[in-house]
Every structure is written in C-alpha cells, then in structure tokens.
Amino acid sequence: MTFVLKTIFDYGAVVFAFGFIAPLTMQIITRAGIDLPFGLAPLMAGLILATVWGGIAQYRGRWI
C-alpha cells in the first residue's frame, strides 16, 4: 500500500493532469462548441493537452 501511495505522490503532476485538466478541457471544448480538426474527440484533445502539460510539470517540478 505504501508503494502505491509513494508512486502516486511521485507522479502527482501527471495524475492531477489526467484527473482534472483533461476533463476540464473536454468540458470547455464541448461547451464552446469548438470543432476539432481530423474529427478528434474532445476527450482525446483533453488527454493530449494533459499529457503534454503534466509531463512538462513533472519534468520541471512545477506548473509555471
């Protein structure tokens, strides 16, 4: 159990990105009625943004 919690805390930026930024981005795209290129689903766009932004935050150690 401690191994699981330690892993979650070590990758906290990525977990936060997938758990918060991806759904938020999806909802913003859906509510704004934005048509994405190549028929990309709003959830996929949110996951792509979350992966990039969370990966950068994980690598640098901060969000800003």
Backbone as CSV, one residue per row, in Angstrom:
resi,resn,N_x,N_y,N_z,CA_x,CA_y,CA_z,C_x,C_y,C_z
1,MET,0.819,-1.194,0.000,0.000,0.000,0.000,0.866,1.262,0.000
2,THR,1.930,1.243,0.758,2.790,2.420,0.786,3.479,2.628,-0.558
3,PHE,3.782,1.522,-1.249,4.399,1.639,-2.573,3.453,2.350,-3.538
4,VAL,2.163,2.002,-3.490,1.178,2.625,-4.378,1.055,4.110,-4.076
5,LEU,0.955,4.458,-2.812,0.840,5.877,-2.446,2.096,6.652,-2.800
6,LYS,3.261,6.054,-2.583,4.510,6.732,-2.935,4.584,6.976,-4.438
7,THR,4.150,6.005,-5.235,4.160,6.152,-6.688,3.193,7.251,-7.128
8,ILE,2.023,7.285,-6.528,1.036,8.327,-6.872,1.594,9.714,-6.536
9,PHE,2.224,9.844,-5.373,2.770,11.144,-4.988,3.988,11.521,-5.827
10,ASP,4.766,10.533,-6.251,5.912,10.831,-7.105,5.483,11.366,-8.469
11,TYR,4.373,10.870,-8.962,3.851,11.307,-10.264,2.588,12.139,-10.096
12,GLY,2.562,12.954,-9.080,1.389,13.748,-8.751,0.971,14.728,-9.838
13,ALA,1.938,15.302,-10.539,1.605,16.269,-11.582,0.865,15.590,-12.730
14,VAL,1.293,14.399,-13.093,0.648,13.683,-14.194,-0.732,13.183,-13.758
15,VAL,-0.840,12.694,-12.531,-2.137,12.234,-12.018,-3.123,13.395,-11.976
16,PHE,-2.681,14.540,-11.512,-3.534,15.722,-11.478,-3.961,16.134,-12.884
17,ALA,-3.037,16.082,-13.813,-3.348,16.475,-15.185,-4.429,15.576,-15.780
18,PHE,-4.285,14.257,-15.600,-5.286,13.344,-16.147,-6.612,13.421,-15.392
19,GLY,-6.556,13.684,-14.102,-7.772,13.712,-13.299,-8.521,15.024,-13.324
20,PHE,-7.849,16.119,-13.627,-8.503,17.432,-13.574,-8.430,18.183,-14.898
21,ILE,-7.244,18.302,-15.468,-7.078,19.116,-16.667,-7.755,18.494,-17.880
22,ALA,-7.648,17.180,-18.035,-8.258,16.521,-19.200,-9.785,16.673,-19.209
23,PRO,-10.489,16.361,-18.110,-11.948,16.552,-18.129,-12.360,18.016,-18.261
24,LEU,-11.596,18.912,-17.634,-11.915,20.334,-17.733,-11.775,20.828,-19.169
25,THR,-10.699,20.421,-19.839,-10.502,20.791,-21.236,-11.622,20.242,-22.111
26,MET,-12.016,18.997,-21.859,-13.105,18.387,-22.622,-14.400,19.177,-22.447
27,GLN,-14.714,19.568,-21.236,-15.938,20.324,-20.985,-15.894,21.703,-21.618
28,ILE,-14.747,22.353,-21.580,-14.617,23.675,-22.204,-14.813,23.576,-23.706
29,ILE,-14.192,22.580,-24.334,-14.333,22.403,-25.782,-15.780,22.102,-26.149
30,THR,-16.432,21.245,-25.363,-17.821,20.870,-25.636,-18.756,22.061,-25.471
31,ARG,-18.615,22.790,-24.377,-19.499,23.942,-24.115,-19.285,25.068,-25.113
32,ALA,-18.053,25.251,-25.563,-17.760,26.322,-26.508,-18.168,25.948,-27.930
33,GLY,-18.434,24.669,-28.160,-18.841,24.237,-29.491,-17.720,24.285,-30.514
34,ILE,-16.514,24.060,-30.053,-15.353,24.122,-30.940,-15.253,22.820,-31.733
35,ASP,-15.112,22.933,-33.053,-14.901,21.767,-33.904,-13.407,21.501,-34.005
36,LEU,-13.017,20.321,-33.623,-11.602,19.970,-33.634,-11.208,19.379,-34.982
37,PRO,-9.967,19.566,-35.391,-9.526,19.028,-36.675,-9.439,17.503,-36.652
38,PHE,-9.561,16.907,-37.814,-9.429,15.465,-38.019,-10.473,14.660,-37.257
39,GLY,-11.586,15.269,-36.879,-12.630,14.569,-36.156,-12.209,14.118,-34.765
40,LEU,-11.271,14.825,-34.169,-10.742,14.481,-32.857,-11.815,14.701,-31.794
41,ALA,-11.999,13.730,-30.936,-12.979,13.836,-29.854,-12.463,14.811,-28.796
42,PRO,-13.360,15.536,-28.120,-12.920,16.479,-27.082,-12.135,15.802,-25.957
43,LEU,-12.499,14.577,-25.612,-11.754,13.880,-24.564,-10.322,13.596,-25.000
44,MET,-10.143,13.208,-26.231,-8.790,12.944,-26.727,-7.954,14.226,-26.735
45,ALA,-8.561,15.341,-27.114,-7.843,16.619,-27.085,-7.448,16.970,-25.650
46,GLY,-8.354,16.724,-24.707,-8.038,16.976,-23.304,-6.928,16.085,-22.796
47,LEU,-6.942,14.813,-23.194,-5.891,13.893,-22.766,-4.540,14.257,-23.372
48,ILE,-4.546,14.713,-24.618,-3.297,15.144,-25.243,-2.737,16.360,-24.510
49,LEU,-3.584,17.342,-24.243,-3.137,18.534,-23.516,-2.650,18.162,-22.115
50,ALA,-3.384,17.291,-21.429,-2.995,16.880,-20.081,-1.668,16.134,-20.088
51,THR,-1.451,15.296,-21.097,-0.194,14.557,-21.182,0.983,15.496,-21.373
52,VAL,0.826,16.448,-22.267,1.916,17.389,-22.540,2.177,18.274,-21.330
53,TRP,1.124,18.875,-20.815,1.285,19.817,-19.711,1.722,19.107,-18.426
54,GLY,1.134,17.952,-18.134,1.526,17.188,-16.958,2.947,16.664,-17.073
55,GLY,3.349,16.247,-18.276,4.716,15.775,-18.478,5.735,16.877,-18.275
56,ILE,5.427,18.049,-18.778,6.326,19.191,-18.584,6.413,19.559,-17.104
57,ALA,5.256,19.569,-16.429,5.250,19.900,-14.996,6.011,18.847,-14.201
58,GLN,5.870,17.589,-14.565,6.594,16.515,-13.877,8.098,16.660,-14.085
59,TYR,8.487,16.946,-15.290,9.907,17.072,-15.628,10.552,18.274,-14.919
60,ARG,9.857,19.415,-14.971,10.417,20.633,-14.386,10.226,20.711,-12.884
61,GLY,9.206,20.008,-12.369,8.950,20.035,-10.935,8.042,21.160,-10.490
62,ARG,7.431,21.852,-11.439,6.480,22.928,-11.103,5.549,23.156,-12.284
63,TRP,4.415,23.802,-12.039,3.404,24.011,-13.075,3.679,25.260,-13.908
64,ILE,4.324,26.239,-13.311,4.522,27.508,-14.008,5.957,27.613,-14.476
